Amino acid sequence: QVHLVESGGGLVQAGGSLRLSCAFSGTFLITDAMAWYRQAPGKQRDVVASVTRSGSTNYADHVKDRFTISRDNAKNTMYLQMNSLRPEDAAVYYCNSLPRMMINGAAYWGQGTQVSVSS
């Protein structure tokens, strides 16, 4: 079984900060890389940042130096600290393994958390 719960989204002014959390369980516990994805209206869902079990990280160019991904393996939780938010960062943010978890041929996703940024 698998389970993902994203939280921490909200409405923030441009230049503000938010911290997202992702609690994961089940098969996710044995995966190495976890990632944050985001999807804005009318756009595809893309990887924002990823982190391995050992702490190695990667970031999409448009969030480098503004976002920080981390994970607490003991708590089975992953975080995304987002600073200097821009209106174009507004999206629904999802966590998942990297590559994303597939169950019976379909991608598994949690409910996501909405991030809104006002200009």
Contacts in CASP RR format, 6 or more apart in sequence:
PFRMAT RR
TARGET T0000
AUTHOR 0000-0000-0000
METHOD contacts of the structure
MODEL  1
QVHLVESGGGLVQAGGSLRLSCAFSGTFLITDAMAWYRQAPGKQRDVVAS
VTRSGSTNYADHVKDRFTISRDNAKNTMYLQMNSLRPEDAAVYYCNSLPR
MMINGAAYWGQGTQVSVSS
1 25 0 8 1.000
1 26 0 8 1.000
1 27 0 8 1.000
2 24 0 8 1.000
2 25 0 8 1.000
2 26 0 8 1.000
2 27 0 8 1.000
2 28 0 8 1.000
2 101 0 8 1.000
2 103 0 8 1.000
2 108 0 8 1.000
3 23 0 8 1.000
3 24 0 8 1.000
3 25 0 8 1.000
3 26 0 8 1.000
3 28 0 8 1.000
4 22 0 8 1.000
4 23 0 8 1.000
4 24 0 8 1.000
4 28 0 8 1.000
4 94 0 8 1.000
4 95 0 8 1.000
4 96 0 8 1.000
4 108 0 8 1.000
4 109 0 8 1.000
4 110 0 8 1.000
5 22 0 8 1.000
5 23 0 8 1.000
5 24 0 8 1.000
5 110 0 8 1.000
5 111 0 8 1.000
6 20 0 8 1.000
6 21 0 8 1.000
6 22 0 8 1.000
6 93 0 8 1.000
6 94 0 8 1.000
6 95 0 8 1.000
6 110 0 8 1.000
6 111 0 8 1.000
6 112 0 8 1.000
6 113 0 8 1.000
7 20 0 8 1.000
7 21 0 8 1.000
7 22 0 8 1.000
7 23 0 8 1.000
7 113 0 8 1.000
8 18 0 8 1.000
8 19 0 8 1.000
8 20 0 8 1.000
8 21 0 8 1.000
8 113 0 8 1.000
9 18 0 8 1.000
9 20 0 8 1.000
9 93 0 8 1.000
9 113 0 8 1.000
9 114 0 8 1.000
9 115 0 8 1.000
10 18 0 8 1.000
10 113 0 8 1.000
10 114 0 8 1.000
10 115 0 8 1.000
10 116 0 8 1.000
11 116 0 8 1.000
11 117 0 8 1.000
11 118 0 8 1.000
12 18 0 8 1.000
12 85 0 8 1.000
12 115 0 8 1.000
12 116 0 8 1.000
12 117 0 8 1.000
12 118 0 8 1.000
13 117 0 8 1.000
13 118 0 8 1.000
14 85 0 8 1.000
14 86 0 8 1.000
14 87 0 8 1.000
14 117 0 8 1.000
14 118 0 8 1.000
14 119 0 8 1.000
15 83 0 8 1.000
15 84 0 8 1.000
15 85 0 8 1.000
15 86 0 8 1.000
15 117 0 8 1.000
16 83 0 8 1.000
16 84 0 8 1.000
16 85 0 8 1.000
16 117 0 8 1.000
17 81 0 8 1.000
17 82 0 8 1.000
17 83 0 8 1.000
17 84 0 8 1.000
17 85 0 8 1.000
18 82 0 8 1.000
18 85 0 8 1.000
18 115 0 8 1.000
19 79 0 8 1.000
19 80 0 8 1.000
19 81 0 8 1.000
19 82 0 8 1.000
20 36 0 8 1.000
20 79 0 8 1.000
20 80 0 8 1.000
20 82 0 8 1.000
20 93 0 8 1.000
20 95 0 8 1.000
20 113 0 8 1.000
20 115 0 8 1.000
21 77 0 8 1.000
21 78 0 8 1.000
21 79 0 8 1.000
22 34 0 8 1.000
22 36 0 8 1.000
22 77 0 8 1.000
22 78 0 8 1.000
22 79 0 8 1.000
22 80 0 8 1.000
22 95 0 8 1.000
23 76 0 8 1.000
23 77 0 8 1.000
24 34 0 8 1.000
24 76 0 8 1.000
24 77 0 8 1.000
24 78 0 8 1.000
24 95 0 8 1.000
25 76 0 8 1.000
27 101 0 8 1.000
28 34 0 8 1.000
28 76 0 8 1.000
28 97 0 8 1.000
28 101 0 8 1.000
29 76 0 8 1.000
31 97 0 8 1.000
31 101 0 8 1.000
32 52 0 8 1.000
32 53 0 8 1.000
33 50 0 8 1.000
33 51 0 8 1.000
33 52 0 8 1.000
33 53 0 8 1.000
33 97 0 8 1.000
33 98 0 8 1.000
34 50 0 8 1.000
34 51 0 8 1.000
34 52 0 8 1.000
34 71 0 8 1.000
34 78 0 8 1.000
34 95 0 8 1.000
34 96 0 8 1.000
34 97 0 8 1.000
34 98 0 8 1.000
35 47 0 8 1.000
35 48 0 8 1.000
35 49 0 8 1.000
35 50 0 8 1.000
35 51 0 8 1.000
35 69 0 8 1.000
35 95 0 8 1.000
35 96 0 8 1.000
35 97 0 8 1.000
35 98 0 8 1.000
36 47 0 8 1.000
36 48 0 8 1.000
36 49 0 8 1.000
36 50 0 8 1.000
36 69 0 8 1.000
36 78 0 8 1.000
36 80 0 8 1.000
36 93 0 8 1.000
36 94 0 8 1.000
36 95 0 8 1.000
37 45 0 8 1.000
37 46 0 8 1.000
37 47 0 8 1.000
37 48 0 8 1.000
37 93 0 8 1.000
37 94 0 8 1.000
37 95 0 8 1.000
37 96 0 8 1.000
37 100 0 8 1.000
38 45 0 8 1.000
38 46 0 8 1.000
38 48 0 8 1.000
38 89 0 8 1.000
38 91 0 8 1.000
38 92 0 8 1.000
38 93 0 8 1.000
38 94 0 8 1.000
38 115 0 8 1.000
39 45 0 8 1.000
39 46 0 8 1.000
39 91 0 8 1.000
39 92 0 8 1.000
39 94 0 8 1.000
40 88 0 8 1.000
40 90 0 8 1.000
40 91 0 8 1.000
40 92 0 8 1.000
43 91 0 8 1.000
45 94 0 8 1.000
46 60 0 8 1.000
47 60 0 8 1.000
47 98 0 8 1.000
48 59 0 8 1.000
48 60 0 8 1.000
48 63 0 8 1.000
48 67 0 8 1.000
48 80 0 8 1.000
48 93 0 8 1.000
49 57 0 8 1.000
49 58 0 8 1.000
49 59 0 8 1.000
49 60 0 8 1.000
49 63 0 8 1.000
49 67 0 8 1.000
49 69 0 8 1.000
49 80 0 8 1.000
50 57 0 8 1.000
50 58 0 8 1.000
50 69 0 8 1.000
50 98 0 8 1.000
51 57 0 8 1.000
51 69 0 8 1.000
51 70 0 8 1.000
51 71 0 8 1.000
51 78 0 8 1.000
53 71 0 8 1.000
53 73 0 8 1.000
55 70 0 8 1.000
55 71 0 8 1.000
57 69 0 8 1.000
59 67 0 8 1.000
59 69 0 8 1.000
62 88 0 8 1.000
63 82 0 8 1.000
63 89 0 8 1.000
66 82 0 8 1.000
66 83 0 8 1.000
66 84 0 8 1.000
66 85 0 8 1.000
67 80 0 8 1.000
67 81 0 8 1.000
67 82 0 8 1.000
67 83 0 8 1.000
68 80 0 8 1.000
68 81 0 8 1.000
68 83 0 8 1.000
69 78 0 8 1.000
69 79 0 8 1.000
69 80 0 8 1.000
69 81 0 8 1.000
70 78 0 8 1.000
70 79 0 8 1.000
70 81 0 8 1.000
71 77 0 8 1.000
71 78 0 8 1.000
71 79 0 8 1.000
72 78 0 8 1.000
72 79 0 8 1.000
78 95 0 8 1.000
80 93 0 8 1.000
82 89 0 8 1.000
82 115 0 8 1.000
85 115 0 8 1.000
85 117 0 8 1.000
86 117 0 8 1.000
87 117 0 8 1.000
87 118 0 8 1.000
87 119 0 8 1.000
88 117 0 8 1.000
89 115 0 8 1.000
89 117 0 8 1.000
90 115 0 8 1.000
90 116 0 8 1.000
90 117 0 8 1.000
91 115 0 8 1.000
92 112 0 8 1.000
92 113 0 8 1.000
92 114 0 8 1.000
92 115 0 8 1.000
93 112 0 8 1.000
93 113 0 8 1.000
93 114 0 8 1.000
93 115 0 8 1.000
94 109 0 8 1.000
94 110 0 8 1.000
94 112 0 8 1.000
94 113 0 8 1.000
95 110 0 8 1.000
95 112 0 8 1.000
96 107 0 8 1.000
96 108 0 8 1.000
96 109 0 8 1.000
96 110 0 8 1.000
100 107 0 8 1.000
100 108 0 8 1.000
100 109 0 8 1.000
101 107 0 8 1.000
101 108 0 8 1.000
102 108 0 8 1.000
END
